[in-house]
Amino acid sequence: MSTLLTLRNPATEAVIHEMPHATVDDVDAAIAKATAASPAWRKMAPVDRSRLLRRFADTVAAHADELAEIETRNMGMPIGNSRWCANMVADVLHYFSGAVEKHTGSSIPVAGGVDITFHEPLGVVGLITPWNFPMLMASWKVGPALAAGNTAVLKPAEITPLSSMRLAELALEAGIPDGVFNVVVGPGSTVGWRLVEHPDVRKVAFTGSTEVGKRLMKGCADQVKRLTLELGGKSANIVFADADIEKAAAAAPGAVFDNSGQDCCSRSRVLVQRSVFDRFMELFIDASKAWTVGDPMSPDTAMGPLVTAGHLAAVRQFSDGLETVYTGEVPTGPGYWHPVMIATPAYDAPVCHEEIFGPVVVVIPFDDEADAIRICNDSIYGLSGSVWTRDGSKALRVVRAMDSGTLSVNSNSSVRYSTPFGGFKQSGLGREHSMQVLDHYTELKNVFIATD
């Protein structure tokens, strides 16, 4: 029997929606629909599949304001950020609509004939997305999955499903055939796990915690099922003494406080060379004071609430009692508010090593290039990070030495839909974005044709 799912606005704690949890039978029905729709979608002429995905993108763009409001009320993201995400969803779908005809095979010179390769769709894929960027993360998986000729069953996070549900409706409005893009909403332990164990699901793509990712790996191993994982992070923002300190400090708050710190790429460890540490801290604190925390529906708000009362409690396990050099202010009254916090704790403190997923940043001094690399790589994670220096040779040496998959130099922006994204170590397996992601949603078939 299905239980009722109650969704609350994180800024007001008011109930905004109630709906039944999906059951295992509901998941099986969605997989059956996707299976039935798979042959026709797979065989559709690439130009026609591309045209439908482009129409889907245009439909999303036309409903960007609606999607943004849904996202803000369900997740607490500031409305300006939500509008950016909605328009980025359209851009992602446009990109992959153009990729349909460009993911080509090859011919290989061999003796006695011709050898050619094909990228074949997998079939039905299960997509499991997190609560921190609900519709954007959905597009990161749905776009390449459908472009490659697969059908999809998406399980969004049960606490923030509304924008993903609306995306599925817009796909139908745009002409995507029924059954190609399906959404089921419920707990990961039942709904998500059914995608892992069902034999008709040929691949699972997951974004979420490292702990859950490990369980999914074990489950997929039983069927040798394809799996891509984008997991946790504790990314380093390395600032050398020869950097533009003013620019680095001005950019640092956005790298960790954006989306209330609820970002796997958050640069929540700032490593600053000791000779400029005091100057950087002064500038960093001044820049952080400009981060207005408040009503996420206001266009002037820089940071909204955390997503749920439970997540607020989890972040407070790290922040309560933490000695800070700066703590911001938050609204009084209802809402899951947490202030921005800057700390300079001892290096062995848990807050320096564990993913917090909130607006809490630690600043750590280092002595030289080798020391910075040592501190950066002293982590189970390796997702993202930044290096700030005016020395081009140093920048290249350091980024090559960092055990991280997605890096930027003199910038904290490193994720783009046209470039590969993913992590090292316990930050995940495989890559999202760019043309390369299509390799993860297809099987490579090799065919030899004798000509003798």
N, C-alpha and C positions, 0 to 999 in steps of 0.2 A: 504494500500500500504506500502511495506517495505521501510524503510529508510536505508541509507548507514552508516555502522559502520567503522570509520577510526581508526586504531591502530598505535601508535607511539612508537618508542624506547625511553624510559625515559632518556637515557644517551645522546642522540643526537637530540631528538625531530623529527627525520626523520620518515616519514610514512613507515611502514613496511608491512601493509596489509590493504586491504579494502574488506568488505563483507556486504551483506544485513543483517539487523536485522531480526530475526525470528518474525513472526506474531503469533497471537493467533491461526490462522488456522494451522501454522507450528507446534505449540505445540500440538494441537489436533491430528495432523497426527502422531507425535512421540508417543503420548500416545496410539493411536490406534495400532501402530506397537508393542509397548511394551505389550499391552493387548493381541494381537494375538500370540505373542511369549511366553506368560506366561505359558499356560498349558504344553507345551512340556518341557520347562526349569524346571518347577516345578516337573514334573514326571520323569525327567532324573535320572538315577541311580546315587546315590551319588558319587560313584567311578568315573563315567564318568564326572560329573560336576567338581569334584576335579581335574581331569586330564586336562580339558579345562582351568580352572583357573591357573593351574600350567604352562601350555603352554603359557598363556597370560603373566604371570610373566616372563618367560624366554624370550619372545619376547620383553617385555619392557627392560629387562636387556641388550639385544643385541642392542637396540636403545638408550641406556642411554646418549651417547654423543650428539646425535641428539636432544633428548628431552631437555637436559640441555641448548643447544644453543638456542632453541626456547624459553625456559623460561627466559633466560637472556635478549634476545633481546626484548621480549614482556613486561617483568615485571621489569627489572633492577637489579635483584638479581646477586651478584657476581658469576662467572662461577663455582668456586669451590663449592659454596653452591648449585648451580643448579645441579651439578653432584651428590652431596650427595643426594639431593631430588630425582633425577631420579632413583638412585639405591635403595633408600628407598621405592619408589613406588613398585619396583619389590619385595622387601622383604615383604611389606604389603600384596601384592597379593599372595605371597608364603605362608604366614602365614594363610590367610583365605582359600586358597586352601586346607590346611591341616585341617581346622576347619569343613569342610563340613560333614565329617563322625563322628565328635566328639561332635556335639551339640545334645545330646540325651535327650529323655524323661525319665520318671521314673515309677516304679510300687509302689503302695501305699497299705499297708495292710488295708483291710476293711472286714467287715462281709458280708457273703453271696456271695462273688464273688472276682473278680480281678479288680483293678482300675489302669489304665495306662494313661500316658500323652504323648502328641505329640506336637512338635513345628512345626506349619504349616506356610508356607510362606504367606505374606500379599497379594501379587499380584504385582501391579505396584507401585513403590515408586518414589517420586520426590526428587531430591537431588540438593540443592542450595549451591554453594561453593563460597568463597571469592577470592579476587585478590591477597592476600599476599603470599600464598603458593599454586598456582593454581593446579598443577598436584598432589602434595602430598595430599592436602585436598580432591581432587577427589578420590584418592585411598582409603582414610579413609572411604569413604561412599560407593563407588562402590564395594570394596572388600567384606565387610560383607553383603551388600544387595544381591549381586549375589550368594555368598556362601550359604545364607539362602534360596535360591530358588526363589527370586524375580526377576523381570525385572525392569530396571531403566531408568528414563529420567533425565539426568543431565543438570542443567543450571549453567554453570560457570559464574563468573563475566564477564560482557560484555567487560571490558577493558583488560582482560588477558585470553582469551578463547583458545589460539592457542595450548597449550600443552594438554589441555583436549580433543580438537578435534582430535589431533594426537593419544591420548590414545584410543579413540573410533575406529580409523582406525586400530590400532595395535590389538585391541580385535578381529576384524573381521579377520585379517591376522592369528591370533592364532587359529581361528576356533570357537570362540564364535558365536552362531547363530545370524543372522540378527534380529534386534528388541529387543535383550536382553539388550543391552547397547546403549542408544541413547543420543545425545547431541543437545541441542537447545540454541542458543545464542541471547540474547536480554535483554532489560531492565527488572529489577525486577518488576517494576510496572505493566507490561503486561505479559511477559513470566513467571516470577516467580509466579505472582499472579494466573495465569491460572493453575499452578500445585496445588495451594492451593484450588481453587474453583472447579476443575474438579472432578466429582464424582467417576471416575475410578481410581484415584490416592488414594491409601489407607494410605499413610504415606508421610510426608514431613520431611526431615532432612536438617537443615539449620545451616550454620556457617556464622556469620556476626555481625552486630551491634545490641546492645540491643534494640534500637529504632525500627528497622525493625522486630526483633524477637517478640516484643510485638504485632505488627500488624498481624504477621503470626499466633500467638496464637488466636487472635480474629477471623481470617478467618477460621482456622481449627476447632474452636469451633462450627461453624454452622453445620458441618458434623460429629462432634465428631471424627475428623480425628487424627490419631496418629501423634505426633510431637516430634522431639528432637531438641534441640537448644544448640549451643556452641557460646556464645556471648562475650561481652566485658570483659575487665579486667583492674585492676590497682594494679598489684601484688606487694607484699612487699618482699624485700630481707633483712632479719633481721640479723645483725651482732652483736653478744655479745662480751664483752671485753675478754672473755676467749677463743675466737675462734683463729684459725690460721689466723691472720689479713693479712699477706702477701698473703696467698692463696685466701682468700675471696676478697681482693682488686683486685688481678690479674684476678679473674673470673668475677668480676662485670661488666666490659665493655661489654663482650660478652652477658651478660644476658639482656642488654637493647639496645645495638647498632647493634646487629646481625639483618640482614635483614632490616637495616636502622630503627630499632625500630618498624617496621610494623609487630608486632607479638602480638597476644592477651595475650600470656603468658609473655610478657616483664616485667622484674622486674624493673619497672620505678619509684618505691619508694624504696630507700635504707635507712633502719632504722639502725642507728649505735649507740651503747651505748656511752654515753657522755664521759666516761673516755678515750676512744680510738678514739674519733671522729677525732681529728686533725691528728693523725698518719694514720688513714684509708684514709682520704681525700688526704693526700700527695701521698700515694701509688696508690689510685684510679686515680688521675689526671695523674700520670706518666704512668700508664697502658693504659689510654685512648689516650695518645699521639701516641701510636703505631697503632691506627686504621686509616689506610690509606683509604681515600675516593677518588675514581677515576673510571676509565674505568672498568665497570663490566666484560668485556671480558678478562681482565688481571688476571692471576692466583695470582698475588701479591696483588690484591685489597681486602681489608677487608670489605668495605662498599660501596655500589653503590648509585644511586639517589633514590629519592622517586618516586612513581609509575606514577603520573600525575601532571600537573600544578595545577589542582584543589586541589589535596591532599597536595601539597607543600604549597599552600595558607592557607589551614586549619591548618596545623602544625604551620605556622608562626603566626597565631592568638594567639598561646600560647607563642611562642618563641620571637617574636619581642618585644623589650623593657624589656625582662627578664634579670635581673642582674645575671650573671653567674660567677662561679669561674674558669671555663675553657670552651673555645669555640674553636673547631678545625677549620681546613681550608678545603675549597672545591675548585674544579676546576672552572676556569672562562669559559665563553662561554655558548653554549647551554647545556641543561640538567636540570633536576629538583633536584638540589643539595641542601642539607641542612647539616650544620655541626653538629658534635656531641657536645652536650651541657650538662654541669653539673651545677646545681644551688642548693643553700641552702636558699630557700625563707621562708617567714613566713608560718606557718602551715595552715593559713586560705586562702592562695593563691589558685586560681582555678587550677593551674598547679599541686598542690599536691593531687588533688581529681578527676580530669577529665581525661579520657583516651585521650592521645595525639596521639598515633600511629605514633610516629616519634622518632628520636634519641635524646630525651630530658629526662634527669633523674634528680630527686630531691633527695637530701640527708637530712634526718631528724634525729636529735639527740633524744635519749630516755634515761630515767634514770634507769629503772629496768625492770624485766620480765613482771610485770603487765602493765607497761607503754607501752612496746613494743606491747603487745597483744591488748591493747586499740587502739593504733594508727593503727595497722594493720587492725583491724576489723571495723574501722571507714570509711567504704566505702560501696557503693551500690553493689560493685562487690566482687567476691570470687572465682577466677579461679585458680590461681597458687601462687607460692611463695617458699621462701627458708629460712632456719634457719642455721646459722653458730655458732657452739659452740663445745667445747670439752667435755661438760658435757652431757652424754647420757640421764640422767634422765630429765634434763632441756629441751633437744631437744624433748623428748616425751611429756612433759607437754605442751610445746608451740605449737607443731603441732596439738595436740588434741584440743587446745583452739582456733586455727586459723579458721576462717570461710572461708576456701578455700578448693577446691576439689582435687587439684593435687599439692603435696608438695615434697620438697627434703631437706635433711639435709647434710650440708657441700658439697653442689653441687647446681648448677642452672639447672640441667637437670632432668626433671620430666615427660617427655612425651615419652612413648614407645608404640609401637603397641601391645605389649603383656600384657600391664597393663591398667586398666580403666582410662579414661581421661574425665574430665568434671568439672563443677563449681557449687558453691553454689550461693544463692541469685540471683542477676540479671545477673550473668554470664552464666545462662543456665539451661536446664532441660535434664535429661538423661545422658548417657555416650557413649563415643566412645572408640574403641580399645578393645582388649582382647576378650576372649570367651563371656564375659558378653554382649557385644554389640549385639550379635546375638539375645538376648532376645528382643531387640528393633526393630528387623526386622522380627519377627515372632509373631504369636498368639499362646497362650498356650491352647491346647485342652485337656479336661479331658474326659475319657471314662470308664464307669463302665460296666463290663461283669459279669452277674449273673452266678453262678456255681451251685446253688441249683437245 
